[in-house]
Amino acid sequence: MSRLSLLGTLLLGIFVATALTQSSHAQVAVAQAPAPVVTSPGPAAQTEASKPGDNLPVQVTDPQVKLEDLELLTVPLTVDQLKALAAKWLEIVKSKTEQVVNAQIAVSKTNGATQTAEREKLTTLYAERNRLFDRYNTVLNAWQKKGGDAAEIAVYRNYQNAIFLEETRKADAKTLISWAMDWLTSEDGGIALAKNAAIIALSFLALVIVARLVRKLVRRWIGHVPNISDLLQAFIVGIVYWIVLAIGLMLVLSGLGVDVTPLFALFGGASIIAAFAMQDSLSNLASGLMIMISRPFDVGDYVDVGGVAGTVKSTNIFATTVTTPDNQVIVIPNKNVWGNVITNVTASNTRRVDLVFGISYDDSIPEALQVLEQAVEAHPLVLKDPAPTVRVNELADSSVNLICRPWVKTADYWTVYWDLTRYVKELFDAAGISIPYPQQDVHFVPVDGPKPAPVPAIEKQPASKKASISEGDEGH
């Protein structure tokens, strides 16, 4: 047998002998030991064994941990762990605050060069403590996001606010200036703020460029959608533009560590208040949306809305701007537009020109109708289809009224109206057909006047009566 085989056999025998020896010792120990008493751990033992702060990673309580690293390290922690971590960071900032307070007292008790040195020491401690408070706030924010008790979190935040308030109130002017200058030149203070401001500004410019590109693409795409008005197109394009800006800005703020969740709550509360304060504006908004969806008119149409007639210049979600023929600009609230009768004059491609001409009762009706037909056929802008209508319409008080109703393109309406009015008058004059003025014949009918009343006759009296009257008069 070789030497290796002998060595392997020897080692195996030693291992087996050792195992048998340990087994026998264990059996003897079990036989000699008293039976164990099985007891369940009490509440205090369970609490101590399951303390959330005992199994925290070492890095999360390191005062030198980077802020970005701490934000990531708090992600997997539970609410109970974050609560315990907040308590540990409270002790850390409390200890550093005690150093700041002692240094502040030393500054107040010294002067000259010693005071300057103490103030520099105080500024250094103050910056270090503020750096710790940044980590402290990171832990509180993580605790709050995961559903921590708001009352407990408020106590922690009030502690920090009270410290800053008291330190600022007790510090002298030179110390405050020193703190401010140190903050402006620190990586976590003014420099970080300047970087964030620059990032926000550049991001906003980039977002504006991106939003404009998206708006251009949407405008190009929506132009191919059939049966959609220019007003609705402009509204959709504008909404897309502002949505891109808002979403992009929120993403930038989130990337910088700003919690945008409270913004949604703020907007929700503000919207309720605005709903009551801006009822008329909301009514205009709803009417504007209905106008854009229903499309009773579009930009460039000539409309008559609530007694206001003109060309639609623009429409937004609150008001419609109309330009009158004499170039007056009238802004009409959308609720007044949607709530009134809307007459769209230019909605159709063709229109009928309604003309009425009156001739005298002594003139020839067939000749007058022939003149009107000649005038209509001679005008180049009158459409052949539909055919014009020329008829006797009314036997009026002063004239026989003839109607002339040719069809024209909408853009040619007033041109044909004015041309035919002049042309028919000239043709009537050439044909000897009169257009009478409004007139009325008055006839006087003679009647017998009333007979005069007869003059009453004077009644004659007897002679004896006359004599007696005369004698009586003489006696008086």
C-alpha positions, 0 to 999 in steps of 0.5 A: 500500500502506498504512503498516500493511502496509508495517510488517508486511512489514518486521517479517516480513522482519526475523524471517525474516532473524534466524532464518536467521542463527541457523540458520547460526551453529548449523550452523557451531558444530556443524561446528567443535565436537568430537563430544560424548562420551556418558557416564552419570552415576555413582552419586554424581551420580545420588544428588545429582540425586535427593536427596529433600530438594532438592524439599521445599516451603519451608513445611515447613521454616519454623519459623513454620509453623502446626502444622495447616498442617504436618500437611496439608503432610506428607500428600503427602510420601513416606517418603524426603522425610519422612526428609529433612524430619526431618533438617532439623527436627532441625537446627532444634531442635538450634540452638534447644536450643543457645540454651536451654542457653546461656541456662540457663548464664547463669541459673546464673552470675548473681543478682539482677535480672540473673538474673531477666532471664536467666530470663525470656529462658530461659523465652521460648527454652524456649517457642519451642524446645518449639513447634519440637519440636511441629512436629518430632513432627508430622514424625516421626508422619507419617514413622512412619505411612507406614512409616518405619524404626522404629529411625531414628525411635526415635533421633529421639525419644530425642534429644528425650526426652534433652534434656527429661530433662537440662534438667529435671534441671539446672534450678532450682526457680524455672526449673521453675515459670517454665516450668510457668506459661509452658506453662499460659498458652501457646496451644500448651500449657495453653490448648490442653490445656484446650480439648481437655479441654473439647471431649472433655467436651462431646463425651462428653455429646453422645455420651451423648445421641446414644447414648441416642437411638439406643438408644431407636430400636433398642429401638423397632425391635427390639420389632417383630421377631417371635420375639425374647426380651426378654433378647436385645432388652436385650442388642442394645440395650446393645451398640448403645449402647456401640458408638455411644459407642466409635465417637463417642469415637474420632472425637472423639479423631481430630479432636483429632489423637490417633492411635487406631491404638495403641489397637486394638493395645492392646485386641488384646493385652489381649484375649489376656491377658484370655482366659486370666485370665477363662476362667470369665467367658468361659464365662459370656459364651458361655452367656449368648449361648446363653441369649439366642439359644436363649430357654429362658426370658424375664424373668418366667418361673418356672423350675427350674434346677439345683435353684433354682426361682424367677421370672427377674428379669434376665439379663445376659451373665454371670449370671441373677438368680432371685427365689424365692417367699419373695423370696430373690434368687439369682444363678446363673452362666450356665454353671451355667444352660446346663449344667443341665436347665432347667424352664420352668414358665410357658412354656405358657399352660395347665397340668394340675393333678395331684391324688390322693385316697385313699378307703377300701376300704369306700367306694363308688368311683362315689360318690367319682368323682361327688364329684370330678367335681362339685368340678371342674365347680363351680370357675370357673377350671377349663377345659372344654377340655381336659376334666378327667380323673377316674379310679381310679389305684391300689389302694394298701396303705391306700387306693384312689387316685383321680386328678383332673387338671383343666386351668387357665391357668398363672396359676391353677395354685396357686389351683385346686390349693389350692381343689380340695384343700379342696373335695374334703375337705369334699365327702367328709366330707359324703358320708361318704367317708373318707380313710384314714390309712396303716395296716397290719394285723398278724395273730398266728398261734398255734403249738405251743411246743417240748416240754421235754427228759425228765429223765434217770433216776438209774442204780441201782448193785449193793449189793456195790459200794456196800459196798466204796465205804463201806468204802474211805471209812471207811479214809480 
